[in-house]
């Protein structure tokens, strides 16, 4: 008798799992719309299911919750909040699903294949929580970045007021014929900007807005271990690096001349 009850229990459990003796459709199935960068996902677990959109750009978005049943070997999916009913059957691959009336979802045709997703079924609530957590982290990181940028801008604006003695356009003196043409603008209104060009062609190589600080020892340009300390000559026409491994000197351009004149700019940098 005990063996009989045990057998009956197993039989009932098996019937529940397979939908009262029908096929077990538990799992996830994806339909990729050709024009979209994402997929519709049918997520089935027991007698319930969800459809959600999994879009590359915007993430997961729930579409609806469904009740699961079977009739004549077909999978019946009834929307819990409307009269919409989806009908599907097992594909010939015995894994995927053929949708028999997908136009009710606004899709282009009825006979669409929803491909089996081996990663399913999904815990949709957990996916949404994880998505919300990542979005919150990204938002907090962006806010922190904006705060740092605002603080740095405020610091630079305060420091720029001290640049009066160093104002002007400066040209780095070339040490070898392989050195580029480098121009540095130092102005309280525009702060410090550095351009680098190929000496022969004037093709731009780089542009940067370096960090800077005016101290009693001179003008610091750069950040961390790359920071260079410059002293201003008594006639205010030369900036000389005080902590560089090799000589590094900037000559002040004539304010009445234009450094966009490549001949003048090259002459200032030195022809080697």
Secondary structure, 3 states (H helix, E strand, C coil): CHHHHHHHHHHHHHHHHCCCCCCCCCEEEEECCCCCCEEEEEEEECCEEEEEEEECCCEEEEEEEEEEEEECCEEEEEECCCCCEEEEEECCCCCCEEECCHHHHCCCCCCEEEEEECCCCCCHHHHHHHHHHHHHHHHHHHHHHHHHHHHHHHHHHHHHCCCHHHCEEEEECCCCCCCCEEEEEEECCCEEEEEEECCCCCCEEEEECCCEEEECCEEEECCHHHCEEEEECCCCCEEEECCCCCCCEEEECCCCCCCCCHHHHHHHHCCC
